[in-house]
Amino acid sequence: MPYLQLDLPHHYPLATKRALARRLGALYAEIMQTTPDLVDVGFRELGEGNVWRCGEGEPEPTAMMLLDIRRGRPSEQRARLAQALIDACVEALAIRADRITLEFTQHPGDEAFRDVLVDGQLHGGFAPDWTPDEAQAVTGPRPRPSFGSDCAVGRGARLR
């Protein structure tokens, strides 16, 4: 976690999606005060006629971004992220800003499990809830994941 999933009304070249994924990961890390290696991005190209914004008149094609994130950041920080992600999508995908909606789902850290390599060994664990202390750690040297005492065989730890 985080997982940024875009439901799109069109199909895009691989290079466009890869570049946008890199940009979204960098924006997420910068604004949410974490590291980009934690970010996963998914593109669901549903195609023409498969994602609609309803309103007074006829429905119009739209895009939807669902963000599954760790809880703990203030709404102002999430709003800055939302606008930056919308701006990046407008630029990369040629979608109107008023046709992109973002929806946040905040999770406790123990709802995300990930395997990571530490000194060449695979360790798995749950993420902690985000705290401002993580933001401070990001500004210095990259800390290694911290594993609890229940990680004797490399499983069941809480990832930092």
CNS distance restraints for C-alpha pairs under 8 A (distance, minus, plus):
assign (resid   1 and name CA) (resid  38 and name CA) 6.38 0.50 0.50
assign (resid   1 and name CA) (resid  39 and name CA) 6.34 0.50 0.50
assign (resid   1 and name CA) (resid  40 and name CA) 7.05 0.50 0.50
assign (resid   1 and name CA) (resid  68 and name CA) 6.67 0.50 0.50
assign (resid   1 and name CA) (resid  69 and name CA) 5.86 0.50 0.50
assign (resid   1 and name CA) (resid  70 and name CA) 6.85 0.50 0.50
assign (resid   1 and name CA) (resid 112 and name CA) 5.99 0.50 0.50
assign (resid   2 and name CA) (resid  38 and name CA) 6.62 0.50 0.50
assign (resid   2 and name CA) (resid  39 and name CA) 5.18 0.50 0.50
assign (resid   2 and name CA) (resid  40 and name CA) 6.31 0.50 0.50
assign (resid   2 and name CA) (resid  67 and name CA) 6.93 0.50 0.50
assign (resid   2 and name CA) (resid  68 and name CA) 5.40 0.50 0.50
assign (resid   2 and name CA) (resid  69 and name CA) 4.50 0.50 0.50
assign (resid   2 and name CA) (resid  70 and name CA) 6.77 0.50 0.50
assign (resid   3 and name CA) (resid  39 and name CA) 6.11 0.50 0.50
assign (resid   3 and name CA) (resid  40 and name CA) 4.83 0.50 0.50
assign (resid   3 and name CA) (resid  41 and name CA) 5.78 0.50 0.50
assign (resid   3 and name CA) (resid  42 and name CA) 7.51 0.50 0.50
assign (resid   3 and name CA) (resid  66 and name CA) 7.94 0.50 0.50
assign (resid   3 and name CA) (resid  67 and name CA) 5.77 0.50 0.50
assign (resid   3 and name CA) (resid  68 and name CA) 5.14 0.50 0.50
assign (resid   3 and name CA) (resid  69 and name CA) 6.72 0.50 0.50
assign (resid   4 and name CA) (resid  39 and name CA) 7.59 0.50 0.50
assign (resid   4 and name CA) (resid  40 and name CA) 6.27 0.50 0.50
assign (resid   4 and name CA) (resid  41 and name CA) 4.73 0.50 0.50
assign (resid   4 and name CA) (resid  42 and name CA) 6.20 0.50 0.50
assign (resid   4 and name CA) (resid  65 and name CA) 6.70 0.50 0.50
assign (resid   4 and name CA) (resid  66 and name CA) 5.85 0.50 0.50
assign (resid   4 and name CA) (resid  67 and name CA) 4.64 0.50 0.50
assign (resid   4 and name CA) (resid  68 and name CA) 6.55 0.50 0.50
assign (resid   5 and name CA) (resid  41 and name CA) 5.79 0.50 0.50
assign (resid   5 and name CA) (resid  42 and name CA) 4.60 0.50 0.50
assign (resid   5 and name CA) (resid  43 and name CA) 5.94 0.50 0.50
assign (resid   5 and name CA) (resid  44 and name CA) 7.28 0.50 0.50
assign (resid   5 and name CA) (resid  65 and name CA) 5.45 0.50 0.50
assign (resid   5 and name CA) (resid  66 and name CA) 5.14 0.50 0.50
assign (resid   5 and name CA) (resid  67 and name CA) 6.44 0.50 0.50
assign (resid   6 and name CA) (resid  41 and name CA) 7.90 0.50 0.50
assign (resid   6 and name CA) (resid  42 and name CA) 6.20 0.50 0.50
assign (resid   6 and name CA) (resid  43 and name CA) 4.98 0.50 0.50
assign (resid   6 and name CA) (resid  44 and name CA) 5.92 0.50 0.50
assign (resid   6 and name CA) (resid  63 and name CA) 7.00 0.50 0.50
assign (resid   6 and name CA) (resid  64 and name CA) 5.69 0.50 0.50
assign (resid   6 and name CA) (resid  65 and name CA) 4.39 0.50 0.50
assign (resid   6 and name CA) (resid  66 and name CA) 6.51 0.50 0.50
assign (resid   7 and name CA) (resid  43 and name CA) 6.36 0.50 0.50
assign (resid   7 and name CA) (resid  44 and name CA) 4.81 0.50 0.50
assign (resid   7 and name CA) (resid  45 and name CA) 6.13 0.50 0.50
assign (resid   7 and name CA) (resid  46 and name CA) 6.55 0.50 0.50
assign (resid   7 and name CA) (resid  51 and name CA) 7.40 0.50 0.50
assign (resid   7 and name CA) (resid  63 and name CA) 5.64 0.50 0.50
assign (resid   7 and name CA) (resid  64 and name CA) 5.11 0.50 0.50
assign (resid   7 and name CA) (resid  65 and name CA) 6.29 0.50 0.50
assign (resid   8 and name CA) (resid  43 and name CA) 7.24 0.50 0.50
assign (resid   8 and name CA) (resid  44 and name CA) 6.03 0.50 0.50
assign (resid   8 and name CA) (resid  45 and name CA) 4.83 0.50 0.50
assign (resid   8 and name CA) (resid  46 and name CA) 5.70 0.50 0.50
assign (resid   8 and name CA) (resid  47 and name CA) 6.74 0.50 0.50
assign (resid   8 and name CA) (resid  51 and name CA) 6.89 0.50 0.50
assign (resid   8 and name CA) (resid  62 and name CA) 7.26 0.50 0.50
assign (resid   8 and name CA) (resid  63 and name CA) 4.96 0.50 0.50
assign (resid   8 and name CA) (resid  64 and name CA) 6.88 0.50 0.50
assign (resid   9 and name CA) (resid  45 and name CA) 6.31 0.50 0.50
assign (resid   9 and name CA) (resid  46 and name CA) 5.58 0.50 0.50
assign (resid   9 and name CA) (resid  47 and name CA) 4.57 0.50 0.50
assign (resid   9 and name CA) (resid  48 and name CA) 5.13 0.50 0.50
assign (resid   9 and name CA) (resid  49 and name CA) 6.83 0.50 0.50
assign (resid   9 and name CA) (resid  50 and name CA) 6.18 0.50 0.50
assign (resid   9 and name CA) (resid  51 and name CA) 5.54 0.50 0.50
assign (resid   9 and name CA) (resid  61 and name CA) 6.33 0.50 0.50
assign (resid   9 and name CA) (resid  62 and name CA) 6.44 0.50 0.50
assign (resid   9 and name CA) (resid  63 and name CA) 6.33 0.50 0.50
assign (resid  10 and name CA) (resid  45 and name CA) 5.93 0.50 0.50
assign (resid  10 and name CA) (resid  46 and name CA) 6.76 0.50 0.50
assign (resid  10 and name CA) (resid  47 and name CA) 4.50 0.50 0.50
assign (resid  10 and name CA) (resid  48 and name CA) 5.68 0.50 0.50
assign (resid  11 and name CA) (resid  45 and name CA) 5.52 0.50 0.50
assign (resid  11 and name CA) (resid  46 and name CA) 7.80 0.50 0.50
assign (resid  11 and name CA) (resid  47 and name CA) 6.18 0.50 0.50
assign (resid  12 and name CA) (resid  16 and name CA) 6.49 0.50 0.50
assign (resid  12 and name CA) (resid  17 and name CA) 6.77 0.50 0.50
assign (resid  12 and name CA) (resid  45 and name CA) 7.92 0.50 0.50
assign (resid  12 and name CA) (resid  93 and name CA) 7.74 0.50 0.50
assign (resid  13 and name CA) (resid  17 and name CA) 6.53 0.50 0.50
assign (resid  14 and name CA) (resid  18 and name CA) 6.05 0.50 0.50
assign (resid  15 and name CA) (resid  19 and name CA) 6.05 0.50 0.50
assign (resid  16 and name CA) (resid  20 and name CA) 6.07 0.50 0.50
assign (resid  16 and name CA) (resid  92 and name CA) 6.88 0.50 0.50
assign (resid  16 and name CA) (resid  93 and name CA) 7.90 0.50 0.50
assign (resid  17 and name CA) (resid  21 and name CA) 5.95 0.50 0.50
assign (resid  17 and name CA) (resid  43 and name CA) 7.58 0.50 0.50
assign (resid  18 and name CA) (resid  22 and name CA) 6.25 0.50 0.50
assign (resid  19 and name CA) (resid  23 and name CA) 6.23 0.50 0.50
assign (resid  20 and name CA) (resid  24 and name CA) 5.99 0.50 0.50
assign (resid  20 and name CA) (resid  88 and name CA) 7.34 0.50 0.50
assign (resid  20 and name CA) (resid  89 and name CA) 7.41 0.50 0.50
assign (resid  20 and name CA) (resid  92 and name CA) 6.53 0.50 0.50
assign (resid  21 and name CA) (resid  25 and name CA) 6.07 0.50 0.50
assign (resid  21 and name CA) (resid  41 and name CA) 5.90 0.50 0.50
assign (resid  22 and name CA) (resid  26 and name CA) 6.21 0.50 0.50
assign (resid  23 and name CA) (resid  27 and name CA) 6.12 0.50 0.50
assign (resid  23 and name CA) (resid  88 and name CA) 7.36 0.50 0.50
assign (resid  24 and name CA) (resid  28 and name CA) 5.98 0.50 0.50
assign (resid  24 and name CA) (resid  41 and name CA) 7.84 0.50 0.50
assign (resid  24 and name CA) (resid  85 and name CA) 6.36 0.50 0.50
assign (resid  24 and name CA) (resid  88 and name CA) 7.29 0.50 0.50
assign (resid  25 and name CA) (resid  29 and name CA) 6.13 0.50 0.50
assign (resid  25 and name CA) (resid  36 and name CA) 5.14 0.50 0.50
assign (resid  25 and name CA) (resid  37 and name CA) 7.82 0.50 0.50
assign (resid  25 and name CA) (resid  39 and name CA) 5.64 0.50 0.50
assign (resid  25 and name CA) (resid  40 and name CA) 7.53 0.50 0.50
assign (resid  25 and name CA) (resid  41 and name CA) 7.62 0.50 0.50
assign (resid  26 and name CA) (resid  30 and name CA) 6.11 0.50 0.50
assign (resid  26 and name CA) (resid  35 and name CA) 8.00 0.50 0.50
assign (resid  26 and name CA) (resid  36 and name CA) 5.64 0.50 0.50
assign (resid  27 and name CA) (resid  31 and name CA) 6.00 0.50 0.50
assign (resid  27 and name CA) (resid  81 and name CA) 7.28 0.50 0.50
assign (resid  27 and name CA) (resid  84 and name CA) 7.08 0.50 0.50
assign (resid  27 and name CA) (resid  85 and name CA) 7.27 0.50 0.50
assign (resid  28 and name CA) (resid  32 and name CA) 5.56 0.50 0.50
assign (resid  28 and name CA) (resid  33 and name CA) 7.77 0.50 0.50
assign (resid  28 and name CA) (resid  34 and name CA) 7.76 0.50 0.50
assign (resid  28 and name CA) (resid  36 and name CA) 7.07 0.50 0.50
assign (resid  28 and name CA) (resid  39 and name CA) 7.64 0.50 0.50
assign (resid  28 and name CA) (resid  81 and name CA) 6.64 0.50 0.50
assign (resid  29 and name CA) (resid  33 and name CA) 5.45 0.50 0.50
assign (resid  29 and name CA) (resid  34 and name CA) 4.71 0.50 0.50
assign (resid  29 and name CA) (resid  35 and name CA) 4.84 0.50 0.50
assign (resid  29 and name CA) (resid  36 and name CA) 4.99 0.50 0.50
assign (resid  29 and name CA) (resid  39 and name CA) 7.88 0.50 0.50
assign (resid  30 and name CA) (resid  34 and name CA) 6.79 0.50 0.50
assign (resid  30 and name CA) (resid  35 and name CA) 7.61 0.50 0.50
assign (resid  31 and name CA) (resid  77 and name CA) 7.03 0.50 0.50
assign (resid  31 and name CA) (resid  80 and name CA) 7.26 0.50 0.50
assign (resid  31 and name CA) (resid  81 and name CA) 6.02 0.50 0.50
assign (resid  32 and name CA) (resid  73 and name CA) 7.57 0.50 0.50
assign (resid  32 and name CA) (resid  77 and name CA) 6.95 0.50 0.50
assign (resid  32 and name CA) (resid  78 and name CA) 7.62 0.50 0.50
assign (resid  32 and name CA) (resid  81 and name CA) 7.31 0.50 0.50
assign (resid  33 and name CA) (resid 134 and name CA) 7.26 0.50 0.50
assign (resid  33 and name CA) (resid 135 and name CA) 4.74 0.50 0.50
assign (resid  33 and name CA) (resid 138 and name CA) 6.74 0.50 0.50
assign (resid  34 and name CA) (resid  38 and name CA) 7.94 0.50 0.50
assign (resid  34 and name CA) (resid 134 and name CA) 6.81 0.50 0.50
assign (resid  34 and name CA) (resid 135 and name CA) 6.12 0.50 0.50
assign (resid  34 and name CA) (resid 138 and name CA) 5.93 0.50 0.50
assign (resid  35 and name CA) (resid  39 and name CA) 7.80 0.50 0.50
assign (resid  35 and name CA) (resid 138 and name CA) 6.87 0.50 0.50
assign (resid  46 and name CA) (resid  50 and name CA) 5.67 0.50 0.50
assign (resid  46 and name CA) (resid  51 and name CA) 7.05 0.50 0.50
assign (resid  47 and name CA) (resid  51 and name CA) 7.78 0.50 0.50
assign (resid  48 and name CA) (resid  61 and name CA) 7.78 0.50 0.50
assign (resid  49 and name CA) (resid  61 and name CA) 6.96 0.50 0.50
assign (resid  50 and name CA) (resid  61 and name CA) 7.84 0.50 0.50
assign (resid  51 and name CA) (resid  61 and name CA) 5.75 0.50 0.50
assign (resid  51 and name CA) (resid  62 and name CA) 5.69 0.50 0.50
assign (resid  51 and name CA) (resid  63 and name CA) 6.62 0.50 0.50
assign (resid  52 and name CA) (resid  59 and name CA) 5.76 0.50 0.50
assign (resid  52 and name CA) (resid  60 and name CA) 5.34 0.50 0.50
assign (resid  52 and name CA) (resid  61 and name CA) 4.59 0.50 0.50
assign (resid  52 and name CA) (resid  62 and name CA) 5.23 0.50 0.50
assign (resid  52 and name CA) (resid  63 and name CA) 7.84 0.50 0.50
assign (resid  53 and name CA) (resid  59 and name CA) 5.30 0.50 0.50
assign (resid  53 and name CA) (resid  60 and name CA) 5.19 0.50 0.50
assign (resid  53 and name CA) (resid  61 and name CA) 6.12 0.50 0.50
assign (resid  53 and name CA) (resid  62 and name CA) 5.59 0.50 0.50
assign (resid  53 and name CA) (resid  99 and name CA) 7.42 0.50 0.50
assign (resid  54 and name CA) (resid  58 and name CA) 7.01 0.50 0.50
assign (resid  54 and name CA) (resid  59 and name CA) 4.46 0.50 0.50
assign (resid  54 and name CA) (resid  60 and name CA) 6.75 0.50 0.50
assign (resid  55 and name CA) (resid  59 and name CA) 6.20 0.50 0.50
assign (resid  61 and name CA) (resid  99 and name CA) 7.38 0.50 0.50
assign (resid  62 and name CA) (resid  95 and name CA) 7.98 0.50 0.50
assign (resid  62 and name CA) (resid  99 and name CA) 4.77 0.50 0.50
assign (resid  62 and name CA) (resid 100 and name CA) 6.02 0.50 0.50
assign (resid  63 and name CA) (resid  95 and name CA) 7.85 0.50 0.50
assign (resid  63 and name CA) (resid  99 and name CA) 6.14 0.50 0.50
assign (resid  63 and name CA) (resid 100 and name CA) 4.80 0.50 0.50
assign (resid  63 and name CA) (resid 101 and name CA) 6.55 0.50 0.50
assign (resid  64 and name CA) (resid 100 and name CA) 5.65 0.50 0.50
assign (resid  64 and name CA) (resid 101 and name CA) 4.96 0.50 0.50
assign (resid  64 and name CA) (resid 102 and name CA) 6.02 0.50 0.50
assign (resid  64 and name CA) (resid 103 and name CA) 7.81 0.50 0.50
assign (resid  65 and name CA) (resid 100 and name CA) 7.34 0.50 0.50
assign (resid  65 and name CA) (resid 101 and name CA) 6.13 0.50 0.50
assign (resid  65 and name CA) (resid 102 and name CA) 4.70 0.50 0.50
assign (resid  65 and name CA) (resid 103 and name CA) 6.33 0.50 0.50
assign (resid  66 and name CA) (resid 102 and name CA) 5.86 0.50 0.50
assign (resid  66 and name CA) (resid 103 and name CA) 4.97 0.50 0.50
assign (resid  66 and name CA) (resid 104 and name CA) 6.14 0.50 0.50
assign (resid  66 and name CA) (resid 105 and name CA) 7.57 0.50 0.50
assign (resid  67 and name CA) (resid 102 and name CA) 7.25 0.50 0.50
assign (resid  67 and name CA) (resid 103 and name CA) 6.08 0.50 0.50
assign (resid  67 and name CA) (resid 104 and name CA) 4.83 0.50 0.50
assign (resid  67 and name CA) (resid 105 and name CA) 6.10 0.50 0.50
assign (resid  68 and name CA) (resid 104 and name CA) 6.12 0.50 0.50
assign (resid  68 and name CA) (resid 105 and name CA) 4.91 0.50 0.50
assign (resid  68 and name CA) (resid 106 and name CA) 6.01 0.50 0.50
assign (resid  68 and name CA) (resid 107 and name CA) 7.14 0.50 0.50
assign (resid  69 and name CA) (resid 104 and name CA) 7.16 0.50 0.50
assign (resid  69 and name CA) (resid 105 and name CA) 6.28 0.50 0.50
assign (resid  69 and name CA) (resid 106 and name CA) 5.04 0.50 0.50
assign (resid  69 and name CA) (resid 107 and name CA) 6.09 0.50 0.50
assign (resid  70 and name CA) (resid 106 and name CA) 5.37 0.50 0.50
assign (resid  70 and name CA) (resid 107 and name CA) 4.88 0.50 0.50
assign (resid  70 and name CA) (resid 108 and name CA) 5.76 0.50 0.50
assign (resid  70 and name CA) (resid 109 and name CA) 5.73 0.50 0.50
assign (resid  70 and name CA) (resid 129 and name CA) 6.03 0.50 0.50
assign (resid  70 and name CA) (resid 130 and name CA) 6.10 0.50 0.50
assign (resid  71 and name CA) (resid 106 and name CA) 4.69 0.50 0.50
assign (resid  71 and name CA) (resid 107 and name CA) 5.29 0.50 0.50
assign (resid  71 and name CA) (resid 108 and name CA) 5.82 0.50 0.50
assign (resid  71 and name CA) (resid 109 and name CA) 7.52 0.50 0.50
assign (resid  71 and name CA) (resid 129 and name CA) 6.29 0.50 0.50
assign (resid  71 and name CA) (resid 130 and name CA) 6.29 0.50 0.50
assign (resid  72 and name CA) (resid 129 and name CA) 6.70 0.50 0.50
assign (resid  72 and name CA) (resid 130 and name CA) 5.30 0.50 0.50
assign (resid  72 and name CA) (resid 131 and name CA) 6.21 0.50 0.50
assign (resid  73 and name CA) (resid  77 and name CA) 6.48 0.50 0.50
assign (resid  73 and name CA) (resid  78 and name CA) 6.96 0.50 0.50
assign (resid  73 and name CA) (resid 130 and name CA) 7.31 0.50 0.50
assign (resid  73 and name CA) (resid 131 and name CA) 7.69 0.50 0.50
assign (resid  74 and name CA) (resid  78 and name CA) 6.57 0.50 0.50
assign (resid  75 and name CA) (resid  79 and name CA) 6.04 0.50 0.50
assign (resid  76 and name CA) (resid  80 and name CA) 6.36 0.50 0.50
assign (resid  77 and name CA) (resid  81 and name CA) 6.37 0.50 0.50
assign (resid  78 and name CA) (resid  82 and name CA) 6.09 0.50 0.50
assign (resid  79 and name CA) (resid  83 and name CA) 6.29 0.50 0.50
assign (resid  80 and name CA) (resid  84 and name CA) 6.26 0.50 0.50
assign (resid  81 and name CA) (resid  85 and name CA) 6.09 0.50 0.50
assign (resid  82 and name CA) (resid  86 and name CA) 6.15 0.50 0.50
assign (resid  82 and name CA) (resid 102 and name CA) 6.65 0.50 0.50
assign (resid  83 and name CA) (resid  87 and name CA) 6.12 0.50 0.50
assign (resid  84 and name CA) (resid  88 and name CA) 6.24 0.50 0.50
assign (resid  85 and name CA) (resid  89 and name CA) 6.23 0.50 0.50
assign (resid  86 and name CA) (resid  90 and name CA) 6.13 0.50 0.50
assign (resid  86 and name CA) (resid  97 and name CA) 6.35 0.50 0.50
assign (resid  86 and name CA) (resid 100 and name CA) 6.75 0.50 0.50
assign (resid  87 and name CA) (resid  91 and name CA) 6.29 0.50 0.50
assign (resid  87 and name CA) (resid  97 and name CA) 7.13 0.50 0.50
assign (resid  88 and name CA) (resid  92 and name CA) 6.11 0.50 0.50
assign (resid  89 and name CA) (resid  93 and name CA) 5.43 0.50 0.50
assign (resid  89 and name CA) (resid  94 and name CA) 7.26 0.50 0.50
assign (resid  89 and name CA) (resid  95 and name CA) 6.92 0.50 0.50
assign (resid  90 and name CA) (resid  94 and name CA) 5.05 0.50 0.50
assign (resid  90 and name CA) (resid  95 and name CA) 4.94 0.50 0.50
assign (resid  90 and name CA) (resid  96 and name CA) 6.01 0.50 0.50
assign (resid  90 and name CA) (resid  97 and name CA) 6.00 0.50 0.50
assign (resid  91 and name CA) (resid  95 and name CA) 7.77 0.50 0.50
assign (resid  95 and name CA) (resid  99 and name CA) 6.82 0.50 0.50
assign (resid  95 and name CA) (resid 100 and name CA) 7.49 0.50 0.50
assign (resid  96 and name CA) (resid 100 and name CA) 7.08 0.50 0.50
assign (resid 107 and name CA) (resid 111 and name CA) 6.43 0.50 0.50
assign (resid 108 and name CA) (resid 128 and name CA) 7.45 0.50 0.50
assign (resid 108 and name CA) (resid 129 and name CA) 5.55 0.50 0.50
assign (resid 109 and name CA) (resid 126 and name CA) 6.44 0.50 0.50
assign (resid 109 and name CA) (resid 127 and name CA) 4.54 0.50 0.50
assign (resid 109 and name CA) (resid 128 and name CA) 4.47 0.50 0.50
assign (resid 109 and name CA) (resid 129 and name CA) 4.42 0.50 0.50
assign (resid 109 and name CA) (resid 130 and name CA) 7.40 0.50 0.50
assign (resid 110 and name CA) (resid 126 and name CA) 5.01 0.50 0.50
assign (resid 110 and name CA) (resid 127 and name CA) 5.70 0.50 0.50
assign (resid 110 and name CA) (resid 128 and name CA) 6.45 0.50 0.50
assign (resid 110 and name CA) (resid 129 and name CA) 7.59 0.50 0.50
assign (resid 110 and name CA) (resid 158 and name CA) 7.78 0.50 0.50
assign (resid 111 and name CA) (resid 126 and name CA) 7.11 0.50 0.50
assign (resid 111 and name CA) (resid 127 and name CA) 7.73 0.50 0.50
assign (resid 112 and name CA) (resid 126 and name CA) 5.62 0.50 0.50
assign (resid 112 and name CA) (resid 127 and name CA) 5.98 0.50 0.50
assign (resid 113 and name CA) (resid 124 and name CA) 6.92 0.50 0.50
assign (resid 113 and name CA) (resid 125 and name CA) 5.39 0.50 0.50
assign (resid 113 and name CA) (resid 126 and name CA) 4.49 0.50 0.50
assign (resid 113 and name CA) (resid 127 and name CA) 6.55 0.50 0.50
assign (resid 114 and name CA) (resid 124 and name CA) 5.52 0.50 0.50
assign (resid 114 and name CA) (resid 125 and name CA) 5.81 0.50 0.50
assign (resid 114 and name CA) (resid 126 and name CA) 6.64 0.50 0.50
assign (resid 114 and name CA) (resid 127 and name CA) 7.85 0.50 0.50
assign (resid 114 and name CA) (resid 159 and name CA) 7.87 0.50 0.50
assign (resid 115 and name CA) (resid 122 and name CA) 6.28 0.50 0.50
assign (resid 115 and name CA) (resid 123 and name CA) 5.37 0.50 0.50
assign (resid 115 and name CA) (resid 124 and name CA) 4.05 0.50 0.50
assign (resid 115 and name CA) (resid 125 and name CA) 6.61 0.50 0.50
assign (resid 116 and name CA) (resid 122 and name CA) 5.53 0.50 0.50
assign (resid 116 and name CA) (resid 123 and name CA) 5.39 0.50 0.50
assign (resid 116 and name CA) (resid 124 and name CA) 6.21 0.50 0.50
assign (resid 117 and name CA) (resid 121 and name CA) 5.23 0.50 0.50
assign (resid 117 and name CA) (resid 122 and name CA) 4.54 0.50 0.50
assign (resid 117 and name CA) (resid 123 and name CA) 6.22 0.50 0.50
assign (resid 118 and name CA) (resid 122 and name CA) 6.40 0.50 0.50
assign (resid 118 and name CA) (resid 123 and name CA) 6.94 0.50 0.50
assign (resid 118 and name CA) (resid 144 and name CA) 7.41 0.50 0.50
assign (resid 118 and name CA) (resid 145 and name CA) 7.61 0.50 0.50
assign (resid 122 and name CA) (resid 154 and name CA) 6.81 0.50 0.50
assign (resid 123 and name CA) (resid 154 and name CA) 4.49 0.50 0.50
assign (resid 123 and name CA) (resid 155 and name CA) 5.88 0.50 0.50
assign (resid 123 and name CA) (resid 157 and name CA) 7.84 0.50 0.50
assign (resid 124 and name CA) (resid 154 and name CA) 6.12 0.50 0.50
assign (resid 124 and name CA) (resid 155 and name CA) 4.84 0.50 0.50
assign (resid 124 and name CA) (resid 156 and name CA) 6.21 0.50 0.50
assign (resid 124 and name CA) (resid 157 and name CA) 6.25 0.50 0.50
assign (resid 124 and name CA) (resid 158 and name CA) 7.94 0.50 0.50
assign (resid 124 and name CA) (resid 159 and name CA) 7.50 0.50 0.50
assign (resid 125 and name CA) (resid 147 and name CA) 7.57 0.50 0.50
assign (resid 125 and name CA) (resid 155 and name CA) 6.18 0.50 0.50
assign (resid 125 and name CA) (resid 156 and name CA) 5.05 0.50 0.50
assign (resid 125 and name CA) (resid 157 and name CA) 4.12 0.50 0.50
assign (resid 125 and name CA) (resid 158 and name CA) 4.60 0.50 0.50
assign (resid 125 and name CA) (resid 159 and name CA) 5.10 0.50 0.50
assign (resid 126 and name CA) (resid 156 and name CA) 7.26 0.50 0.50
assign (resid 126 and name CA) (resid 157 and name CA) 6.20 0.50 0.50
assign (resid 126 and name CA) (resid 158 and name CA) 4.28 0.50 0.50
assign (resid 126 and name CA) (resid 159 and name CA) 5.17 0.50 0.50
assign (resid 127 and name CA) (resid 158 and name CA) 5.49 0.50 0.50
assign (resid 127 and name CA) (resid 159 and name CA) 4.55 0.50 0.50
assign (resid 127 and name CA) (resid 160 and name CA) 5.87 0.50 0.50
assign (resid 128 and name CA) (resid 158 and name CA) 6.39 0.50 0.50
assign (resid 128 and name CA) (resid 159 and name CA) 6.42 0.50 0.50
assign (resid 128 and name CA) (resid 160 and name CA) 5.96 0.50 0.50
assign (resid 130 and name CA) (resid 134 and name CA) 6.72 0.50 0.50
assign (resid 131 and name CA) (resid 135 and name CA) 7.38 0.50 0.50
assign (resid 132 and name CA) (resid 136 and name CA) 6.71 0.50 0.50
assign (resid 133 and name CA) (resid 137 and name CA) 6.39 0.50 0.50
assign (resid 134 and name CA) (resid 138 and name CA) 6.29 0.50 0.50
assign (resid 135 and name CA) (resid 139 and name CA) 6.80 0.50 0.50
assign (resid 136 and name CA) (resid 140 and name CA) 7.17 0.50 0.50
assign (resid 137 and name CA) (resid 141 and name CA) 7.27 0.50 0.50
assign (resid 137 and name CA) (resid 142 and name CA) 7.07 0.50 0.50
assign (resid 137 and name CA) (resid 143 and name CA) 6.97 0.50 0.50
assign (resid 138 and name CA) (resid 142 and name CA) 6.29 0.50 0.50
assign (resid 138 and name CA) (resid 143 and name CA) 7.94 0.50 0.50
assign (resid 144 and name CA) (resid 160 and name CA) 7.77 0.50 0.50
assign (resid 145 and name CA) (resid 159 and name CA) 5.50 0.50 0.50
assign (resid 145 and name CA) (resid 160 and name CA) 4.89 0.50 0.50
assign (resid 146 and name CA) (resid 158 and name CA) 7.11 0.50 0.50
assign (resid 146 and name CA) (resid 159 and name CA) 5.87 0.50 0.50
assign (resid 146 and name CA) (resid 160 and name CA) 5.45 0.50 0.50
assign (resid 147 and name CA) (resid 151 and name CA) 6.34 0.50 0.50
assign (resid 147 and name CA) (resid 157 and name CA) 5.01 0.50 0.50
assign (resid 147 and name CA) (resid 158 and name CA) 5.71 0.50 0.50
assign (resid 147 and name CA) (resid 159 and name CA) 6.19 0.50 0.50
assign (resid 147 and name CA) (resid 160 and name CA) 7.72 0.50 0.50
assign (resid 148 and name CA) (resid 157 and name CA) 5.14 0.50 0.50
assign (resid 148 and name CA) (resid 158 and name CA) 6.24 0.50 0.50
assign (resid 149 and name CA) (resid 157 and name CA) 7.59 0.50 0.50
assign (resid 150 and name CA) (resid 155 and name CA) 7.62 0.50 0.50
assign (resid 150 and name CA) (resid 156 and name CA) 6.34 0.50 0.50
assign (resid 150 and name CA) (resid 157 and name CA) 6.18 0.50 0.50
assign (resid 151 and name CA) (resid 155 and name CA) 5.20 0.50 0.50
assign (resid 151 and name CA) (resid 156 and name CA) 5.78 0.50 0.50
assign (resid 151 and name CA) (resid 157 and name CA) 5.27 0.50 0.50
